[in-house]
């Protein structure tokens, strides 16, 4: 899942070297934290959060297929 989020984020931003992805295991599933350069934050979130929602949907679909619970958080 982590590599999926990283690949999507790197394809969206102007500064792909600044993309950081962390996987944090928890009791109710895994949380994937996505961190990008401040200038690229708008590109990852999108208008009205559409791109962020699409990223979460793709990851959720992949996680469901693997019988896992995964959520994506975009952090500053």
C-alpha positions as CSV (number, residue, x, y, z in Angstrom):
1,X,0.0,0.0,0.0
2,X,2.8,2.4,0.9
3,X,4.4,2.1,-2.6
4,X,1.0,2.7,-4.2
5,X,0.5,6.0,-2.3
6,X,4.1,7.0,-3.0
7,X,3.8,6.3,-6.7
8,X,0.5,8.3,-7.0
9,X,1.9,11.2,-5.0
10,X,5.1,11.4,-6.9
11,X,3.2,11.5,-10.2
12,X,1.1,14.5,-9.0
13,X,3.7,16.8,-7.5
14,X,6.4,19.1,-8.9
15,X,9.0,18.0,-6.3
16,X,8.9,14.2,-6.2
17,X,12.0,14.0,-4.0
18,X,10.1,15.7,-1.1
19,X,7.4,13.0,-1.0
20,X,7.6,11.0,2.3
21,X,5.4,8.1,3.1
22,X,5.2,6.4,6.5
23,X,3.2,3.4,7.5
24,X,1.9,3.3,11.1
25,X,0.3,0.1,12.3
26,X,-2.6,0.5,14.7
27,X,-5.3,-1.6,16.4
28,X,-8.0,-0.8,13.8
29,X,-5.8,-0.9,10.8
30,X,-2.8,0.7,9.2
31,X,-2.4,4.5,8.8
32,X,-0.4,5.7,5.9
33,X,0.9,9.3,6.4
34,X,1.7,11.2,3.2
35,X,4.0,14.3,3.5
36,X,4.8,16.5,0.5
37,X,6.5,19.9,0.0
38,X,4.3,22.8,1.1
39,X,4.1,24.1,-2.5
40,X,2.7,20.7,-3.7
41,X,0.0,20.4,-1.0
42,X,-2.7,21.8,-3.2
43,X,-1.9,19.4,-6.0
44,X,-2.2,16.4,-3.7
45,X,-5.4,17.6,-2.0
46,X,-7.1,19.0,-5.2
47,X,-10.1,21.2,-5.5
48,X,-12.5,20.5,-2.7
49,X,-10.4,17.5,-1.7
50,X,-11.2,15.5,-4.8
51,X,-7.7,14.2,-5.5
52,X,-7.2,13.3,-1.8
53,X,-10.5,11.5,-1.8
54,X,-9.5,9.6,-5.0
55,X,-6.2,8.5,-3.5
56,X,-8.1,7.2,-0.4
57,X,-10.6,5.4,-2.6
58,X,-7.8,3.6,-4.6
59,X,-5.9,2.6,-1.4
60,X,-9.1,1.4,0.3
61,X,-9.9,-0.7,-2.8
62,X,-6.5,-2.3,-2.8
63,X,-6.6,-2.8,1.0
64,X,-10.0,-4.5,0.8
65,X,-8.7,-6.9,-1.8
66,X,-5.8,-7.8,0.6
67,X,-8.3,-8.1,3.5
68,X,-6.7,-5.2,5.4
69,X,-7.9,-1.8,6.8
70,X,-5.9,1.1,5.6
71,X,-6.4,4.8,5.9
72,X,-4.5,7.7,4.3
73,X,-3.6,10.9,6.1
74,X,-2.0,13.9,4.4
75,X,0.1,15.7,6.9
76,X,2.1,19.0,6.7
